[in-house]
Amino acid sequence: MAILSLMAAASAWVLTGPLGTIAAVVLGFVALKQIKQRDEGGRELVIMALVAAGVSVVLGTLLLISGIAMLSSL
Protein backbone atom coordinates (compact mmCIF):
# COMPACT_ATOMS: atom_id res chain seq x y z
CA MET A 1 0.00 0.00 0.00
CA ALA A 2 2.90 2.35 0.76
CA ILE A 3 4.39 1.80 -2.69
CA LEU A 4 1.03 2.44 -4.35
CA SER A 5 0.72 5.70 -2.47
CA LEU A 6 4.18 6.80 -3.57
CA MET A 7 3.45 5.82 -7.18
CA ALA A 8 0.19 7.80 -7.13
CA ALA A 9 1.99 10.84 -5.77
CA ALA A 10 4.68 10.56 -8.43
CA SER A 11 2.11 10.15 -11.19
CA ALA A 12 0.32 13.27 -9.98
CA TRP A 13 3.34 15.29 -11.06
CA VAL A 14 3.37 13.86 -14.58
CA LEU A 15 0.13 12.17 -15.61
CA THR A 16 -2.91 12.34 -13.41
CA GLY A 17 -2.82 15.72 -11.69
CA PRO A 18 -5.41 16.15 -8.93
CA LEU A 19 -6.69 12.57 -9.19
CA GLY A 20 -3.23 11.20 -8.44
CA THR A 21 -2.90 13.54 -5.49
CA ILE A 22 -6.22 12.44 -4.03
CA ALA A 23 -5.30 8.79 -4.54
CA ALA A 24 -1.91 9.33 -2.92
CA VAL A 25 -3.45 10.93 0.16
CA VAL A 26 -6.15 8.27 0.56
CA LEU A 27 -3.75 5.38 0.00
CA GLY A 28 -1.19 7.02 2.27
CA PHE A 29 -3.53 7.27 5.23
CA VAL A 30 -4.79 3.71 4.67
CA ALA A 31 -1.19 2.51 4.51
CA LEU A 32 -0.27 4.36 7.72
CA LYS A 33 -3.17 2.69 9.49
CA GLN A 34 -2.14 -0.75 8.23
CA ILE A 35 1.50 -0.17 9.14
CA LYS A 36 0.49 0.80 12.67
CA GLN A 37 -1.88 -2.14 13.10
CA ARG A 38 0.45 -4.78 11.66
CA ASP A 39 3.71 -3.29 12.94
CA GLU A 40 5.22 -3.34 9.43
CA GLY A 41 7.80 -1.24 7.65
CA GLY A 42 7.24 1.33 4.94
CA ARG A 43 6.30 4.30 7.06
CA GLU A 44 9.01 6.41 5.40
CA LEU A 45 7.59 5.68 1.94
CA VAL A 46 4.14 6.77 3.03
CA ILE A 47 5.48 9.98 4.54
CA MET A 48 7.36 10.73 1.32
CA ALA A 49 4.15 10.16 -0.67
CA LEU A 50 2.12 12.43 1.61
CA VAL A 51 4.78 15.16 1.41
CA ALA A 52 4.87 14.88 -2.39
CA ALA A 53 1.07 15.07 -2.50
CA GLY A 54 1.13 18.13 -0.24
CA VAL A 55 3.71 19.84 -2.44
CA SER A 56 1.57 19.00 -5.46
CA VAL A 57 -1.47 20.61 -3.84
CA VAL A 58 0.48 23.76 -2.94
CA LEU A 59 1.99 24.11 -6.42
CA GLY A 60 -1.34 23.45 -8.09
CA THR A 61 -3.02 26.08 -5.94
CA LEU A 62 -0.29 28.62 -6.70
CA LEU A 63 -0.61 27.92 -10.42
CA LEU A 64 -4.37 28.30 -10.25
CA ILE A 65 -4.13 31.59 -8.36
CA SER A 66 -1.50 32.97 -10.73
CA GLY A 67 -3.58 31.92 -13.74
CA ILE A 68 -6.65 33.64 -12.37
CA ALA A 69 -4.60 36.76 -11.60
CA MET A 70 -3.20 36.81 -15.14
CA LEU A 71 -6.65 36.42 -16.69
CA SER A 72 -8.18 39.12 -14.52
CA SER A 73 -5.47 41.59 -15.53
CA LEU A 74 -6.37 41.28 -19.23
N, C-alpha and C positions, 0 to 999 in steps of 0.2 A: 504494500500500500504506500510505503514511503517513496519508493521509486516511481510509482505512478504519479504521485503528487509532484515530485520533482520534474518529471517529464511533462506534465500538464503546465507547470509554471514556465518551463523552457519553451514549450510550444506557443505559449501566450505571447512571447516576444516576437515570434516569427510567423506563425500560421493562424492561430485561432483568436487572438485578441482577448476580448472580455470573457468569452466562454472558457478559454483555457485558464484564465485567472480565477474564475468562479470554481471551476473543477479543481484547481490546485488547492484552493482554500478549503473546500469541502473535504477532499481526499486527505489533506494535511491534518485537519482536526480529527477525522476518523482514524487516521494512522496513529496520531498521538494517543488517542484513547486506547487503541489496541496495544500499542507499545507499553503503556502503563499497566494495562490489565494482565498482559502476558509476560511482562518483564523481559522484553526483547530489545534488540539493538535497532538502530536506524533513526534515532531521535534527531541526530545532526542533519540527516537528509531532509527530514520533515521541516526542521527549522529553516534550512536553506531554501526550501520550496516556498514556505510562508513569507520569508523575507523577499524572495524574488517576486512573488505575487503582490506583496505590498509595494515594492518599487514600481511594478507595472501599473498598479492603480494610481500611484502618485504621478508617474509620467503621463499616463493617459489623461488624467484630470488636468494637468498643466497644459497638455496639447489642446485639449478641448477648450479650456479657458482662453488660451492664446488665439485659437482659431476664431472663437466668438468675438474676441476683442478686435482682431483684424477685419472681420466682416462688418462689425459695427462702425469701424472707422472709414468705411468706403462711402 
